[in-house]
Amino acid sequence: MVDKVKKIWLDGEFIDWDAANVHVLTHSLHYGLAAFDGMRAYRRADGNTYVFRLREHVDRLFDSCKMCLLQPKFTREQIMGVCTEALRINGMTDGYLRPMVFIGSGAMGIYVPTNPIQTAVIAWKWGAYLGEEALKNGIRAKISSFARHHINVSLSKAKMNGQYTNSILAKREAKFGGYDEAILLDANGYVSEGSGENIFVVRKGVIYTPDLSCSILEGVTRDTVITLAREMGLTVQECRITRDQLWLADEVFLTGTAAEITPVREVDNRAIGRLATDHLIARGCRRIAHLRGPEIGISAERLEGYRRSLAKHGLRPHASYVLSGGHGDDAGYEGMKRLLRLRPAPDGVFCYSDPVAIGAIKAILDAGLKVPHDISVVGAGNVHYSDLLAVPLTTVDQGTCQIGARAAELLLERITLKGPARPKKILIPPKLVERESTRR
């Protein structure tokens, strides 16, 4: 919920927050044609407040108006002055500013040449757009089933209000699926942007970002990142990016005025398999097998993470190194026996679960081999006895105990809360727990 401030500027004057209303027949409310921009103000170390790239944001607002055939009654310089005055009059040393140009009430229908063109500037406090935890731990993103409009379907370079219905649908789909953000492809199937952010991909020391032909908004923060990175001597390529390049990335991050710079820790559930396989590779393993467990959704996701990790490091997966099976240690034991008959045998194994990994370790030891000297093993789940084995197990902790504890705390808070509850999102990322089974 937006916290109220004192004043909002509307058509030439500052009025009280609660008085800043428009008629329900406001044309833009019905048909969506309006333009806006967003910018942040920060208090710097010298004690002064500065609006980040104010001129560029206001220029983009007027460019959007030009594309939409909207003619504001105020000049660029006037809007810039109002933005800084909105901070002063509301006593804000930092905050978010949103100037907006829209079509007012009067006639209805698609073409309303005589309706007034209105302008507003709103200021409010806005913290981390995707939450403080997102900045700290990164977010989980999903490739959306919704695509960005073709460049000839809508004005992708205009920051138009109605255009954001596409973003809202993608965001809602992602949230309903348990993700934090959506990543949209363009009409040609290439990576475009987030629901409200530009996207960057880092791979082997090179920074990639979709070029302007990929139905993206020409972000001011995007331009800042590109400029600063090049000034630091880093290579930045503006080009088309395929979806699988996201899965192979060393880093992914989103940029935008609201989102600022937000890291992405996971795309399409490809985290656990990637964490485990990356760790085995870092420990010197090159012939890595995968005991994938039963052929269900979660095992398919871990298999994909395993494959992507191998590809990222230039290792080719061998079909004979991937075996399906059950959930338990007996499946791990039998699967590992089959792997040991291969030539060459694997030197590392990522297992679907801790019980499967425990069975695999037993088979390795029964064959007279040593863990991890001959074969390293990683599980998933961090079951309570995984550190009590003869060879303590390296595993990926999914935070199940933390999830249960936080869910209980939230339930107790809800029981004792008076009044309506506000949604609360808590991110608990998986983490690798290293033990003796991979310490070579």
ZIDAZI-V871837 format. One record per residue. N is the residue number from 0. RES is the residue in three letters. SS is DSSP state (@ for helix, = for strand, . for the rest). Layout:
BEGIN
N,RES,SS
N,RES,SS
END
This chain:
BEGIN
0,MET,.
1,VAL,.
2,ASP,.
3,LYS,.
4,VAL,.
5,LYS,.
6,LYS,=
7,ILE,=
8,TRP,=
9,LEU,=
10,ASP,.
11,GLY,.
12,GLU,=
13,PHE,=
14,ILE,=
15,ASP,=
16,TRP,@
17,ASP,@
18,ALA,@
19,ALA,.
20,ASN,.
21,VAL,.
22,HIS,.
23,VAL,.
24,LEU,.
25,THR,.
26,HIS,@
27,SER,@
28,LEU,@
29,HIS,@
30,TYR,@
31,GLY,.
32,LEU,.
33,ALA,=
34,ALA,=
35,PHE,=
36,ASP,.
37,GLY,.
38,MET,=
39,ARG,=
40,ALA,=
41,TYR,=
42,ARG,=
43,ARG,.
44,ALA,.
45,ASP,.
46,GLY,.
47,ASN,.
48,THR,=
49,TYR,=
50,VAL,=
51,PHE,.
52,ARG,.
53,LEU,@
54,ARG,@
55,GLU,@
56,HIS,@
57,VAL,@
58,ASP,@
59,ARG,@
60,LEU,@
61,PHE,@
62,ASP,@
63,SER,@
64,CYS,@
65,LYS,@
66,MET,@
67,CYS,@
68,LEU,.
69,LEU,.
70,GLN,.
71,PRO,.
72,LYS,.
73,PHE,.
74,THR,.
75,ARG,@
76,GLU,@
77,GLN,@
78,ILE,@
79,MET,@
80,GLY,@
81,VAL,@
82,CYS,@
83,THR,@
84,GLU,@
85,ALA,@
86,LEU,@
87,ARG,@
88,ILE,@
89,ASN,.
90,GLY,.
91,MET,.
92,THR,.
93,ASP,.
94,GLY,=
95,TYR,=
96,LEU,=
97,ARG,=
98,PRO,=
99,MET,=
100,VAL,=
101,PHE,=
102,ILE,=
103,GLY,.
104,SER,.
105,GLY,.
106,ALA,.
107,MET,.
108,GLY,.
109,ILE,.
110,TYR,.
111,VAL,.
112,PRO,.
113,THR,.
114,ASN,.
115,PRO,.
116,ILE,=
117,GLN,=
118,THR,=
119,ALA,=
120,VAL,=
121,ILE,=
122,ALA,=
123,TRP,=
124,LYS,.
125,TRP,.
126,GLY,.
127,ALA,.
128,TYR,.
129,LEU,.
130,GLY,.
131,GLU,@
132,GLU,@
133,ALA,@
134,LEU,@
135,LYS,@
136,ASN,@
137,GLY,.
138,ILE,=
139,ARG,=
140,ALA,=
141,LYS,=
142,ILE,=
143,SER,=
144,SER,=
145,PHE,=
146,ALA,=
147,ARG,.
148,HIS,.
149,HIS,.
150,ILE,.
151,ASN,.
152,VAL,.
153,SER,.
154,LEU,.
155,SER,.
156,LYS,.
157,ALA,.
158,LYS,.
159,MET,=
160,ASN,.
161,GLY,.
162,GLN,.
163,TYR,@
164,THR,@
165,ASN,@
166,SER,@
167,ILE,@
168,LEU,@
169,ALA,@
170,LYS,@
171,ARG,@
172,GLU,@
173,ALA,@
174,LYS,@
175,PHE,@
176,GLY,.
177,GLY,.
178,TYR,.
179,ASP,.
180,GLU,=
181,ALA,=
182,ILE,=
183,LEU,=
184,LEU,=
185,ASP,.
186,ALA,.
187,ASN,.
188,GLY,.
189,TYR,.
190,VAL,=
191,SER,=
192,GLU,=
193,GLY,=
194,SER,.
195,GLY,.
196,GLU,.
197,ASN,=
198,ILE,=
199,PHE,=
200,VAL,=
201,VAL,=
202,ARG,=
203,LYS,.
204,GLY,.
205,VAL,=
206,ILE,=
207,TYR,=
208,THR,=
209,PRO,.
210,ASP,.
211,LEU,.
212,SER,.
213,CYS,.
214,SER,.
215,ILE,.
216,LEU,.
217,GLU,.
218,GLY,.
219,VAL,@
220,THR,@
221,ARG,@
222,ASP,@
223,THR,@
224,VAL,@
225,ILE,@
226,THR,@
227,LEU,@
228,ALA,@
229,ARG,@
230,GLU,@
231,MET,.
232,GLY,.
233,LEU,.
234,THR,=
235,VAL,=
236,GLN,=
237,GLU,=
238,CYS,.
239,ARG,.
240,ILE,.
241,THR,.
242,ARG,@
243,ASP,@
244,GLN,@
245,LEU,@
246,TRP,@
247,LEU,@
248,ALA,.
249,ASP,.
250,GLU,=
251,VAL,=
252,PHE,=
253,LEU,=
254,THR,=
255,GLY,=
256,THR,.
257,ALA,.
258,ALA,.
259,GLU,=
260,ILE,=
261,THR,=
262,PRO,=
263,VAL,=
264,ARG,=
265,GLU,=
266,VAL,=
267,ASP,.
268,ASN,.
269,ARG,.
270,ALA,.
271,ILE,@
272,GLY,@
273,ARG,@
274,LEU,@
275,ALA,@
276,THR,@
277,ASP,@
278,HIS,@
279,LEU,@
280,ILE,@
281,ALA,@
282,ARG,.
283,GLY,.
284,CYS,.
285,ARG,.
286,ARG,.
287,ILE,=
288,ALA,=
289,HIS,=
290,LEU,=
291,ARG,=
292,GLY,=
293,PRO,.
294,GLU,.
295,ILE,.
296,GLY,@
297,ILE,@
298,SER,@
299,ALA,@
300,GLU,@
301,ARG,@
302,LEU,@
303,GLU,@
304,GLY,@
305,TYR,@
306,ARG,@
307,ARG,@
308,SER,@
309,LEU,@
310,ALA,@
311,LYS,@
312,HIS,.
313,GLY,.
314,LEU,.
315,ARG,.
316,PRO,.
317,HIS,.
318,ALA,@
319,SER,@
320,TYR,@
321,VAL,=
322,LEU,=
323,SER,=
324,GLY,.
325,GLY,.
326,HIS,.
327,GLY,.
328,ASP,@
329,ASP,@
330,ALA,@
331,GLY,@
332,TYR,@
333,GLU,@
334,GLY,@
335,MET,@
336,LYS,@
337,ARG,@
338,LEU,@
339,LEU,@
340,ARG,.
341,LEU,.
342,ARG,.
343,PRO,.
344,ALA,.
345,PRO,.
346,ASP,.
347,GLY,=
348,VAL,=
349,PHE,=
350,CYS,=
351,TYR,.
352,SER,.
353,ASP,@
354,PRO,@
355,VAL,@
356,ALA,@
357,ILE,@
358,GLY,@
359,ALA,@
360,ILE,@
361,LYS,@
362,ALA,@
363,ILE,@
364,LEU,@
365,ASP,@
366,ALA,.
367,GLY,.
368,LEU,.
369,LYS,.
370,VAL,.
371,PRO,.
372,HIS,.
373,ASP,.
374,ILE,.
375,SER,=
376,VAL,=
377,VAL,=
378,GLY,=
379,ALA,=
380,GLY,.
381,ASN,.
382,VAL,.
383,HIS,.
384,TYR,.
385,SER,.
386,ASP,.
387,LEU,.
388,LEU,.
389,ALA,.
390,VAL,.
391,PRO,.
392,LEU,.
393,THR,=
394,THR,=
395,VAL,=
396,ASP,=
397,GLN,.
398,GLY,.
399,THR,@
400,CYS,@
401,GLN,@
402,ILE,@
403,GLY,@
404,ALA,@
405,ARG,@
406,ALA,@
407,ALA,@
408,GLU,@
409,LEU,@
410,LEU,@
411,LEU,@
412,GLU,@
413,ARG,@
414,ILE,@
415,THR,@
416,LEU,.
417,LYS,.
418,GLY,.
419,PRO,.
420,ALA,.
421,ARG,.
422,PRO,.
423,LYS,.
424,LYS,.
425,ILE,.
426,LEU,.
427,ILE,.
428,PRO,.
429,PRO,.
430,LYS,=
431,LEU,=
432,VAL,=
433,GLU,.
434,ARG,.
435,GLU,@
436,SER,@
437,THR,@
438,ARG,.
439,ARG,.
END
